[in-house]
Amino acid sequence: MKECMMMKKMNMITAVLAAILAMTMTGCGMNQNAGTTAETPAVTISDSVNTEESVNSSEAASVNEKVNDTAAVMELSQKAESAEQDSELFTKRDLAQTADLSEAQRITVTDGQTIDITDEGVYVISGSAKNCTIRVSADEAAKIQLVLDDVSITNDDFPAIYVISADKAFVTTTDSENILTVSGQFRADGDTNTDAVIFSKDDLVLNGIGALNITSDYGNGITCKDDMKITGGTYNVTTALDSFEANDSISVSDGTFQIKTGKDGFHCENDEAEGTITILGGTYTITGGSDGMQACALLQIDGGTMDITASEGLEATYVLINDGNITISASDDGINASTGTNACETAVEINGGNLNVAVGQGDTDAIDSNGSIYVNGGTISITAQMSSFDYDRTAEFNGGTIIINGQEVSEIPQSMMGGGMHGGMGGMRGGMNGGMNGESDAMQGGMRGGFGGRRSMQDSTDGERNDIQGSMKDGFKAGTSASAL
């Protein structure tokens, strides 16, 4: 993963240099247009939701002056890369926070009704109802936009919005307060185990200028079995399980999120050991029972403001932080690179941003990697009573600032905050063994003690003193030496 990203950056720099040589005051950009087919919308209303339908489904950059130094070239390349990424992730329609209502059909929800939407178009939903489901069963090329305009739906056991098939479904909020709730255990729809207040089998886009309040007392908040994109809006989500869940990817450019979950705030994975989360911006306050954000493969943060309180803050096979203001309070690991796929390297890479990570007592690590850790920039402030960093392979500190418990360090330690305690106890055991077994055994025990405290060794020359008092003194010396490192 690291090598692939470096190659991409080098290619981008080459392209930018070529552009600089070719033009002086010209602009270039990329634009993607998405429109809807003008067709007569089809809406039907029924009294049941028991049958599952089966339908197969740049930013512009300008160069206004000559670039004479490497720093300027790098800055320009980063902007171009960011614009390219935005263009790849989001279409123009994804980013539009208001819908075109010129040909929209308006629907008022009703108690006990299933509202079936089968044709491409824009549908404005309003009203209040119980046990009502908006069900989308459209052609695989159809784009369906549901505009929530002061709507309130409370269901016992089935999604309020259920997308069975479409090319893409939009859920857009007007400047209004919208409430969707499922209060009981979810029931299946045929072979489909619906488990969320908004449940989509195809691509899903969330945007708008209003608020969407979601409560799921037993399941997920929003589930997408494909790609989920969020580009705006305010989301107040309270769930027993994951608040936002997708199979293939979750991409967020903006939005305000207040999340309380018994599991993960954002979760992305599928059966093929894939799943990525990309955060470009937004404001997040997450209180989670498990992870703030978890991706099977890549979790990439390029901006935004996060305040996460959870068992673990950020978790993925590869955690990549390029920018953002991130505050994590974790009862387990703050940032965790845990191998969930062979598609990418297991690592934590930090290139920028401001990170404040605090972890509790016990077997906890502020930044933990089952592989490697790369710190190339940014400011990392860690509060840890046991371990600040833990890694199984290598650690590189190439730039940025690392502060551990108020003290700036010049290298990435290996279990620094916990080494002293482990070393002290190990040294005590070593000294006791030395006292009882002679000089050679004392040295072996000292080595065990030193390994627990960053592999230092306490030389023992008092092996002939075999009384208990002498053994305890040897152990104390070994522990003190290990703690000092």
C-alpha positions in Angstrom: 0.0 0.0 0.0 2.8 2.4 1.0 4.7 1.6 -2.2 1.6 2.1 -4.4 0.9 5.5 -2.8 4.4 6.7 -3.3 4.3 5.7 -7.0 1.0 7.6 -7.4 2.6 10.7 -5.9 5.6 10.5 -8.1 3.4 10.1 -11.2 1.4 13.1 -10.1 4.5 15.2 -9.6 5.7 14.3 -13.1 2.4 15.3 -14.6 2.4 18.6 -12.8 5.9 19.4 -14.0 4.9 18.7 -17.5 1.9 20.9 -17.2 4.1 23.8 -15.8 6.4 23.6 -18.8 3.5 23.5 -21.2 1.5 26.4 -20.0 1.8 29.7 -18.2 -1.7 31.0 -17.5 -4.2 28.3 -18.4 -6.6 26.2 -16.4 -7.5 22.6 -16.6 -10.1 20.6 -14.7 -12.4 17.6 -14.7 -16.1 17.6 -14.4 -18.6 14.9 -14.2 -22.3 15.4 -15.0 -25.2 13.4 -13.9 -28.7 13.9 -15.0 -32.0 12.2 -14.8 -34.1 10.8 -17.6 -37.4 12.7 -18.0 -39.9 10.0 -17.4 -43.3 9.8 -15.7 -42.7 8.6 -12.2 -44.4 5.5 -11.0 -45.5 5.2 -7.4 -47.7 2.5 -6.0 -48.9 2.0 -2.5 -49.7 -1.3 -0.8 -50.4 -2.6 2.7 -47.5 -5.1 3.1 -43.8 -5.3 2.8 -43.3 -9.1 2.9 -42.2 -9.9 -0.6 -38.6 -9.3 -1.8 -38.4 -7.9 -5.3 -35.5 -9.2 -7.5 -34.2 -6.7 -10.1 -30.7 -7.2 -11.6 -29.2 -4.6 -11.1 -11.7 19.5 -10.2 -11.7 21.0 -9.0 -10.0 23.2 -11.7 -6.3 24.0 -11.1 -4.5 27.0 -12.6 -0.9 28.0 -12.8 -0.4 31.7 -12.6 3.3 32.0 -11.9 6.4 30.1 -12.5 7.2 27.5 -9.9 10.9 27.6 -8.9 11.3 25.3 -6.0 10.4 21.8 -5.0 8.1 22.8 -2.2 5.8 24.7 -4.6 5.8 21.8 -6.9 4.8 19.4 -4.1 2.0 21.7 -3.0 0.7 22.0 -6.5 0.9 18.2 -6.9 -1.0 17.6 -3.7 -3.8 20.0 -4.8 -4.0 18.2 -8.2 -4.1 14.8 -6.4 -6.9 16.0 -4.1 -8.9 17.4 -7.1 -8.4 14.1 -8.9 -9.5 12.1 -5.8 -12.7 14.3 -5.4 -13.5 13.8 -9.1 -13.1 10.1 -8.8 -15.1 9.7 -5.6 -18.0 12.1 -6.1 -20.1 13.2 -9.1 -21.5 16.7 -9.5 -24.9 15.4 -8.4 -23.4 13.7 -5.4 -22.1 17.0 -4.2 -25.3 19.0 -4.9 -27.0 19.6 -1.6 -30.3 20.6 -3.0 -32.4 18.6 -5.5 -33.9 19.8 -8.8 -37.6 19.8 -7.9 -39.0 21.0 -11.2 -40.4 17.6 -12.1 -40.5 16.1 -8.7 -43.4 14.0 -7.4 -44.7 14.6 -3.9 -45.6 11.8 -1.6 -47.2 11.9 1.9 -46.5 8.9 4.1 -49.4 7.0 5.6 -49.7 4.5 8.5 -49.3 0.9 7.5 -48.4 1.6 3.9 -45.7 0.5 1.6 -44.8 3.1 -1.0 -43.2 1.4 -4.1 -41.1 3.6 -6.3 -40.1 1.9 -9.6 -39.1 4.7 -12.1 -36.2 7.1 -12.2 -37.0 10.5 -10.8 -37.1 12.8 -7.8 -39.6 12.2 -5.0 -40.4 14.6 -2.2 -41.4 12.7 1.0 -43.3 14.4 3.9 -45.7 13.6 6.6 -45.8 11.4 9.7 -46.6 7.7 9.8 -46.1 4.4 11.7 -45.1 1.1 10.1 -44.6 2.7 6.7 -41.8 1.8 4.2 -40.6 3.6 1.1 -39.5 0.7 -1.1 -37.4 1.3 -4.2 -37.5 -1.4 -6.9 -36.2 0.3 -10.1 -34.1 -0.5 -13.2 -30.4 -1.1 -12.7 -29.7 2.1 -14.6 -32.2 4.3 -12.7 -31.2 7.1 -10.3 -33.8 7.6 -7.6 -33.7 10.7 -5.4 -35.7 10.7 -2.2 -36.0 14.2 -0.8 -37.0 14.2 2.9 -39.0 17.2 3.7 -40.1 17.2 7.4 -40.9 13.5 7.4 -41.3 11.2 10.5 -41.5 7.4 10.2 -41.6 5.0 13.2 -41.6 1.3 12.4 -41.7 -1.8 14.6 -39.5 -4.2 12.7 -38.7 -3.1 9.1 -36.7 -0.4 7.4 -38.2 3.1 6.8 -36.4 3.3 3.5 -35.6 0.0 1.6 -33.7 0.2 -1.7 -33.9 -3.2 -3.4 -32.6 -2.1 -6.8 -31.4 1.0 -8.6 -28.2 2.3 -10.1 -28.0 4.8 -7.3 -30.3 6.1 -4.6 -30.1 9.6 -3.1 -31.5 10.5 0.3 -31.5 14.3 0.5 -32.7 16.4 3.3 -34.4 19.8 2.8 -33.9 22.5 5.4 -36.0 20.5 7.9 -36.0 18.0 10.7 -36.5 14.4 9.6 -36.9 11.4 12.0 -36.6 7.7 11.1 -36.9 5.1 13.8 -37.1 1.3 14.1 -37.9 0.3 17.6 -37.9 -3.5 17.5 -35.9 -6.4 16.1 -35.7 -6.4 12.3 -37.5 -9.1 10.4 -36.1 -10.6 7.1 -37.5 -10.0 3.7 -37.2 -13.4 2.1 -33.5 -14.2 2.0 -32.5 -10.6 2.8 -31.8 -9.9 6.5 -32.8 -6.3 6.7 -31.0 -4.8 9.7 -31.1 -1.0 9.3 -33.5 2.0 9.4 -32.2 2.8 5.8 -31.3 -0.4 4.0 -29.9 -0.3 0.4 -28.6 -3.1 -1.7 -27.1 -0.7 -4.3 -25.1 2.6 -4.2 -26.4 5.1 -1.7 -25.7 8.9 -1.5 -26.6 10.9 1.6 -26.7 14.7 1.3 -28.8 17.8 1.9 -29.0 20.9 4.1 -31.3 19.6 6.9 -31.1 17.1 9.7 -31.7 13.3 9.6 -32.3 11.8 13.0 -32.0 8.0 13.1 -32.7 5.6 15.9 -32.3 1.8 15.7 -32.9 0.1 19.1 -31.7 -3.3 18.0 -29.8 -2.9 14.7 -27.9 -0.6 12.4 -28.7 2.9 11.4 -27.8 3.0 7.7 -26.7 -0.1 5.8 -25.5 -0.1 2.2 -24.5 -3.4 0.4 -22.5 -1.5 -2.1 -20.8 2.0 -2.0 -22.0 4.7 0.4 -21.2 8.4 -0.1 -22.0 11.3 2.2 -21.5 14.8 1.0 -23.5 17.0 3.4 -26.3 17.3 6.0 -26.6 16.8 9.7 -26.9 13.2 11.1 -28.0 12.4 14.7 -27.7 8.7 14.9 -28.3 6.4 17.9 -28.0 2.6 17.3 -27.5 -0.7 19.0 -25.1 -1.9 16.2 -23.2 0.0 13.5 -24.4 3.5 12.8 -23.1 3.7 9.2 -22.3 0.4 7.5 -21.3 -0.5 3.9 -19.8 -3.5 2.1 -17.5 -1.9 -0.4 -16.7 1.7 0.6 -17.7 4.7 2.6 -16.6 8.1 1.3 -17.4 11.3 3.2 -16.7 14.8 1.9 -18.7 16.8 4.4 -21.4 16.6 7.1 -22.0 16.9 10.8 -22.3 13.7 12.7 -23.5 13.0 16.3 -23.3 9.3 16.8 -24.0 7.1 19.8 -23.6 3.4 19.0 -23.2 0.1 20.8 -20.8 -1.0 18.1 -19.0 1.0 15.4 -19.7 4.5 14.2 -18.5 3.7 10.7 -17.9 0.2 9.5 -16.9 -1.2 6.1 -16.1 -4.7 5.0 -17.3 -7.5 2.8 -16.9 -11.2 2.4 -13.9 -10.7 0.0 -11.9 -9.1 2.8 -12.3 -5.7 1.2 -13.7 -2.4 2.4 -12.4 1.2 2.5 -13.3 4.3 4.4 -12.2 7.7 3.0 -12.8 10.9 5.0 -12.2 14.2 3.3 -14.0 16.5 5.7 -16.9 16.8 8.1 -17.3 17.1 11.9 -17.7 13.9 13.9 -18.6 13.3 17.6 -18.7 9.5 18.1 -19.4 7.6 21.2 -19.0 3.9 20.4 -19.0 0.6 22.2 -16.4 -0.8 19.8 -14.7 1.3 17.2 -15.2 4.9 16.1 -14.3 3.9 12.5 -13.3 0.5 11.2 -12.4 -0.6 7.7 -11.3 -4.0 6.6 -8.7 -2.7 4.2 -7.9 1.1 4.1 -9.0 3.8 6.4 -7.9 7.2 5.0 -8.4 10.5 6.6 -7.6 13.7 4.6 -9.4 16.2 6.7 -12.2 16.9 9.1 -12.6 17.3 12.9 -13.2 14.2 15.0 -13.9 13.6 18.7 -14.1 9.9 19.3 -14.7 8.1 22.5 -14.8 4.3 22.1 -13.0 1.0 22.9 -10.8 1.7 19.8 -10.7 5.0 17.9 -9.6 4.1 14.3 -9.0 0.6 13.0 -8.1 -0.9 9.6 -5.4 -3.0 8.0 -3.8 0.2 6.7 -4.6 3.5 8.6 -3.5 6.5 6.6 -3.9 10.0 8.1 -2.9 12.9 5.9 -4.7 15.7 7.7 -7.5 16.6 10.1 -8.0 17.4 13.8 -8.5 14.1 15.6 -9.1 13.5 19.3 -9.4 10.0 20.5 -10.2 8.7 24.0 -10.0 4.9 24.0 -10.3 2.2 26.6 -8.3 -0.1 24.4 -6.1 1.0 21.5 -6.4 4.5 20.1 -5.3 3.7 16.5 -5.0 0.1 15.5 -3.6 -1.5 12.3 -4.9 -5.0 12.5 -4.6 -7.4 9.6 -8.0 -8.0 8.0 -6.9 -8.5 4.4 -3.8 -9.4 2.3 -4.6 -6.7 -0.2 -2.5 -4.1 1.6 0.3 -3.8 4.1 -0.6 -3.8 7.8 0.6 -0.3 8.9 -0.2 3.1 10.4 1.0 6.0 8.3 0.7 9.6 9.5 1.6 12.4 7.2 -0.1 15.4 8.7 -2.9 16.7 10.9 -3.2 17.1 14.7 -3.8 14.0 16.7 -4.5 13.8 20.4 -4.8 10.2 21.6 -5.5 9.1 25.2 -5.8 5.5 26.3 -6.7 4.0 29.6 -5.0 1.6 32.0 -4.3 -2.0 31.2 -3.0 -3.6 28.1 -3.6 -0.6 25.9 -1.6 1.2 23.2 -2.1 4.7 21.9 -0.9 3.7 18.4 -0.7 -0.1 17.7 0.3 -1.8 14.5 0.5 -5.5 13.8 2.9 -4.4 11.1 4.7 -1.1 10.8 4.4 2.6 11.8 5.4 5.5 9.6 5.3 9.0 10.9 6.2 11.6 8.2 4.5 14.7 9.5 1.8 16.2 11.7 1.6 16.6 15.4 0.9 13.6 17.6 0.2 14.1 21.3 -0.3 10.9 23.3 -1.5 10.4 26.9 -0.8 6.8 27.9 -0.1 5.2 31.3 1.1 2.0 29.7 2.2 2.0 26.0 2.4 4.9 23.6 3.5 2.9 20.5 3.5 -0.8 19.8 4.5 -2.4 16.5 5.5 -5.8 15.3 7.8 -4.9 12.4 9.4 -1.5 11.9 8.9 2.1 12.9 10.0 5.2 10.9 10.0 8.7 12.3 10.8 10.9 9.3 9.1 14.2 10.2 6.5 15.9 12.4 6.2 16.1 16.2 5.6 13.4 18.7 4.7 14.3 22.3 4.3 11.6 24.9 2.8 12.5 28.3 3.8 16.1 27.7 7.4 15.4 26.6 8.6 15.6 23.0 10.5 12.6 21.8 13.0 12.2 18.9 12.2 8.6 18.0 9.2 6.2 18.1 9.5 4.1 21.2 8.5 0.5 21.4 6.0 0.1 24.3 7.9 3.0 26.0 5.3 3.8 28.7 4.9 0.2 29.8 8.5 -0.9 29.5 9.6 0.3 33.0 6.9 -1.6 34.9 7.4 -4.8 32.9 11.2 -4.4 33.2 11.0 -3.8 36.9 8.9 -6.9 37.6 11.0 -9.0 35.2 14.2 -7.7 36.8 12.9 -8.6 40.2 12.2 -12.1 39.0 15.7 -12.2 37.5 17.3 -11.1 40.7 15.5 -13.7 42.7 16.4 -16.4 40.3 20.0 -15.2 40.4 20.1 -15.2 44.2 18.9 -18.7 44.4 20.8 -20.2 41.5 24.1 -18.5 41.4 25.8 -15.9 39.3 24.9 -17.3 35.8 21.3 -17.7 36.7 21.2 -14.1 38.0 22.5 -12.8 34.7 19.9 -14.8 32.8 17.1 -13.5 35.1 18.4 -9.9 34.6 18.3 -10.4 30.8 14.6 -11.5 31.1 13.9 -8.4 33.2 15.7 -6.1 30.8 13.8 -7.5 27.8 10.5 -6.5 29.5 11.9 -3.0 29.8 13.2 -2.4 26.2 15.8 -5.1 26.2 18.3 -3.6 28.7 20.4 -6.0 30.8 21.2 -5.7 34.5 24.5 -7.3 35.2 24.4 -9.3 38.4 27.5 -10.0 40.5 25.9 -10.8 43.7 24.8 -14.4 42.9 26.6 -15.8 45.9 24.2 -14.0 48.3 21.5 -16.6 48.5 19.3 -15.1 51.2 15.9 -13.6 50.4 17.0 -10.1 51.3 19.8 -10.2 48.7 17.5 -11.6 46.0 15.0 -8.7 46.5 17.8 -6.1 46.2 19.0 -7.7 42.9 15.4 -7.6 41.6 15.0 -4.0 42.5 18.2 -3.0 40.8 17.2 -4.9 37.6 13.7 -3.2 37.6 15.2 0.2 38.2 17.7 -0.1 35.4 15.0 -1.2 33.0 12.6 1.6 34.0 15.2 4.2 33.4 15.2 3.3 29.7 
